[in-house]
Amino acid sequence: MKLAIISVHNRKESKDFVRAARNRKHQATLIHPKDITFTIAGSKTKAFYRGTDVLKFDAFLFYGNNAPDENFYTEKSMLALLLTREKKLVIEPTRFFGKFWAAEKLAQAGIPTPKSIYARSNRRIYESLKKIRPPYIIKPLAGSKGKGVEKIDTKKDLQKKLKNKDLEKIILQEYFPGDDHRVIVVGNKALGVMKKTPPPGDFRANISAGGKGAKVKMTPEFRKLAVAACRATDTIFGGVDVMRNGNKYTVLEVNRSPQFAGPIFAGVTKVDVAGEVIEYLEKKLRK
């Protein structure tokens, strides 16, 4: 297999994918979108990586944030469209994966998820607040690592906070207490569960922001919800955040291109996430 890993960030995870592929006797190339050239001749659109037709690769893995304001979003989107049109094997073709869109998909699938509000005016948000009791969660429509996520305790505090926010880029959700967990899924297979504990003085349980992770048992509820959440959001490789409060499980969100290296997941659960992704691609190519 010739694998192309499309990524702006040279993270440890990207290198892990290369390592896992080469350990299984495959060729793996890490490609930055800036090194892709597109041409149109007649009715044919082509893409080249340093002079080589990208269609010569057998499989493609897009890794990293895909928000519209991210650098090289245009290049990744153009490549994803070309690969989809050519029916190539692709994990997470680039497209805007907003958190409100994901929340809608989860709710439509009957998956427990927080009530959410998105509007471009404070007035519209206030009109909908009767559906959500405080405390509230404000988060960016797109983002990762808990950046920009805030907990607001009262309606009065929320009104003050929203005056200084770009409403076009945030959503408002209800707050769920409990223990935060991350389940990583690859191709409808739940690989493991990590409990996330926030750092002192913070409610956000992001490991990359100072939180702590611990391996916990994979319950049937974790497996069922995580796999269902990925199916509902058309996610092949994702990190599903699940809040557990006693016997109550709630899916907070689905993260495409989840971080997993070292203490963030793999080091805690002892799961070879990169290896699982490569194995998934192998099986799909054999079909």
C-alpha positions in Angstrom: 0.0 0.0 0.0 1.1 3.5 -0.8 -0.3 5.8 1.8 -0.4 9.6 1.7 -0.9 11.5 5.0 -2.2 15.0 4.4 -1.4 17.2 7.3 -0.4 20.8 8.0 1.0 20.0 11.4 4.0 17.8 11.8 2.7 16.2 15.0 3.9 13.1 16.7 0.7 11.4 15.5 1.6 12.0 11.9 5.0 10.4 12.4 3.3 7.5 14.2 1.2 6.8 11.1 4.3 6.7 9.0 6.0 4.4 11.5 3.0 2.0 11.7 2.7 1.9 7.9 6.4 1.1 7.4 6.4 -1.5 10.1 3.7 -3.3 8.1 5.9 -3.0 4.9 3.9 -0.2 3.3 5.1 3.1 1.8 4.0 6.2 3.7 4.5 9.8 2.7 3.8 12.8 4.9 2.4 15.6 2.5 2.0 19.2 3.4 -0.8 20.8 1.3 1.5 23.6 0.3 3.5 21.1 -1.8 0.4 20.1 -3.9 0.0 21.6 -7.4 -3.4 21.5 -9.2 -3.8 21.6 -13.0 -6.8 21.8 -15.3 -6.4 20.6 -18.9 -9.5 20.1 -21.0 -12.0 18.4 -18.7 -9.4 16.8 -16.4 -8.3 18.2 -13.0 -5.1 16.7 -11.6 -3.1 17.1 -8.5 0.6 16.6 -8.2 2.9 16.2 -5.2 6.4 17.4 -6.1 5.7 16.3 -9.7 4.1 13.0 -9.0 0.4 12.4 -9.7 -1.3 12.0 -6.3 -3.6 9.3 -7.7 -0.7 6.9 -7.7 -1.2 6.6 -3.9 -3.6 3.9 -2.8 -5.0 5.5 0.3 -5.1 8.9 1.9 -5.4 10.0 5.5 -6.3 13.7 6.2 -5.1 14.6 9.7 -5.6 17.9 11.5 -8.1 20.7 11.9 -10.3 21.3 8.9 -12.0 24.6 9.8 -12.5 27.0 6.9 -10.3 29.6 8.5 -7.4 27.2 8.8 -4.3 27.6 6.6 -4.4 25.5 3.4 -8.1 24.7 3.8 -8.7 25.4 0.1 -5.9 23.0 -1.0 -7.2 20.2 1.3 -10.8 20.7 0.1 -9.8 20.7 -3.6 -7.8 17.5 -3.0 -10.6 15.8 -1.1 -13.1 16.6 -3.9 -10.7 15.1 -6.5 -10.1 11.9 -4.5 -13.8 11.5 -3.8 -14.6 11.9 -7.4 -11.9 9.3 -8.3 -13.3 6.9 -5.7 -10.0 6.7 -3.8 -9.8 5.3 -0.3 -9.8 8.3 2.1 -10.1 8.7 5.8 -11.8 11.9 6.8 -12.0 13.8 3.5 -11.6 17.5 4.3 -14.9 19.4 4.9 -16.1 21.8 7.5 -17.1 19.7 10.5 -18.8 22.2 12.8 -19.8 21.3 16.3 -23.4 22.4 15.8 -23.7 20.2 12.7 -22.3 17.3 14.7 -24.7 18.0 17.6 -27.6 18.0 15.1 -26.5 14.6 13.7 -26.1 13.1 17.1 -29.6 14.3 18.2 -31.2 13.0 15.0 -29.7 9.6 15.6 -31.2 9.5 19.1 -27.9 9.8 20.9 -28.0 11.6 24.2 -26.2 15.0 23.6 -26.4 18.5 25.1 -29.1 20.9 24.0 -27.5 23.4 21.8 -28.2 26.9 20.5 -26.7 28.8 17.5 -27.8 32.2 16.5 -26.2 35.4 15.2 -28.0 37.8 17.6 -28.1 38.0 21.3 -31.9 38.5 21.1 -32.4 35.1 19.4 -30.1 33.4 21.9 -32.0 34.9 24.9 -35.3 33.8 23.3 -34.1 30.2 23.3 -32.5 30.2 26.7 -35.7 28.8 28.3 -34.8 25.5 26.8 -31.5 25.4 28.7 -30.9 25.9 32.4 -27.6 27.3 33.7 -24.8 26.7 34.0 -24.0 27.1 30.3 -21.2 26.1 28.0 -19.9 28.4 25.3 -17.6 26.8 22.7 -16.3 27.7 19.2 -18.0 26.2 16.2 -14.7 24.6 15.2 -11.7 24.0 17.4 -9.8 21.6 19.6 -7.9 21.1 22.9 -10.6 23.0 24.8 -9.5 26.3 23.4 -12.3 28.9 23.7 -14.5 26.7 25.8 -16.1 28.5 28.8 -18.5 27.6 31.6 -21.0 30.4 32.5 -22.9 30.0 35.8 -25.8 32.4 35.5 -28.0 34.0 32.8 -26.8 37.4 33.9 -23.1 36.4 33.4 -24.0 34.9 30.1 -25.5 38.2 28.9 -22.4 40.1 29.8 -20.1 37.5 28.1 -22.1 37.4 24.8 -21.6 41.2 24.4 -18.0 40.6 23.7 -18.3 37.4 21.5 -18.4 36.9 17.7 -21.7 35.0 17.7 -21.1 33.7 14.2 -18.3 31.5 15.6 -19.8 30.1 18.8 -22.5 27.8 20.0 -24.2 27.6 23.4 -24.8 24.3 25.2 -26.2 23.0 28.4 -23.6 21.9 31.0 -23.4 18.2 32.0 -21.7 17.3 35.3 -19.9 14.0 35.6 -16.7 12.2 34.6 -15.3 13.1 31.2 -14.1 10.2 29.0 -12.5 9.9 25.6 -13.2 6.8 23.4 -11.3 6.5 20.1 -13.0 4.7 17.2 -11.6 3.4 14.0 -13.9 2.0 11.4 -16.8 1.2 13.8 -14.3 -0.4 16.3 -14.0 1.2 19.7 -10.3 0.9 20.7 -10.3 1.9 24.4 -11.6 4.4 27.0 -9.6 7.0 28.9 -11.0 8.9 31.8 -10.0 12.6 31.7 -9.5 14.6 34.9 -9.2 18.4 34.6 -6.3 20.3 36.1 -7.0 22.1 39.4 -9.2 25.2 39.0 -10.5 24.2 35.6 -13.6 22.3 34.4 -12.0 21.4 31.0 -10.6 17.9 31.0 -8.2 18.3 28.1 -5.0 16.3 28.5 -3.1 18.6 26.2 -4.1 21.5 28.5 -2.8 19.9 31.7 -5.5 17.3 32.5 -4.7 13.8 33.6 -5.7 10.5 31.8 -6.4 7.1 33.2 -7.5 3.9 31.5 -10.9 2.6 32.5 -13.0 -0.4 31.5 -14.8 -0.4 28.1 -18.4 -0.8 29.1 -21.1 -1.8 26.6 -22.5 1.7 26.9 -19.2 3.3 26.0 -18.7 1.1 23.0 -22.3 1.4 21.7 -22.5 5.2 22.1 -19.0 5.9 20.6 -19.6 3.8 17.6 -23.1 5.2 17.0 -21.8 8.7 17.4 -19.1 8.2 14.7 -21.7 6.6 12.4 -24.1 9.5 12.9 -21.4 12.0 12.0 -19.9 10.0 9.1 -16.6 9.7 11.0 -14.2 6.9 10.3 -11.5 7.9 12.7 -12.7 9.9 15.7 -12.3 10.7 19.4 -15.7 10.7 21.1 -16.1 12.6 24.3 -18.5 10.9 26.6 -19.7 12.3 30.0 -20.7 9.6 32.5 -22.7 10.4 35.6 -23.5 7.1 37.4 -25.4 5.1 34.8 -26.1 8.1 32.6 -24.0 8.6 29.5 -24.0 11.7 27.3 -22.0 12.3 24.1 -20.5 15.8 24.3 -18.9 15.8 20.9 -17.0 13.9 18.2 -13.5 15.0 17.3 -12.1 14.2 13.9 -8.3 13.8 13.8 -8.1 13.1 17.5 -4.7 13.5 19.2 -3.6 10.2 20.7 0.2 10.1 21.1 1.9 9.5 24.5 -0.1 10.5 27.6 -3.0 11.8 25.5 -4.4 8.3 24.9 -2.0 5.7 23.6 0.4 5.9 26.5 -2.5 5.5 28.9 -4.6 2.8 27.2 -1.6 1.0 25.6 -3.6 0.9 22.3 -1.6 1.3 19.1 -4.0 3.7 17.5 -1.8 4.4 14.4 -1.5 0.6 13.9 -5.3 0.2 14.1 -5.8 2.9 11.4 -3.3 1.2 9.1 -5.0 -2.1 9.6 -8.3 -0.6 8.8 -6.9 0.7 5.5 -5.5 -2.7 4.7 -8.8 -4.4 5.1 -10.6 -1.8 3.0 -8.1 -2.2 0.2 -8.5 -6.0 0.2 -12.2 -5.7 -0.4 
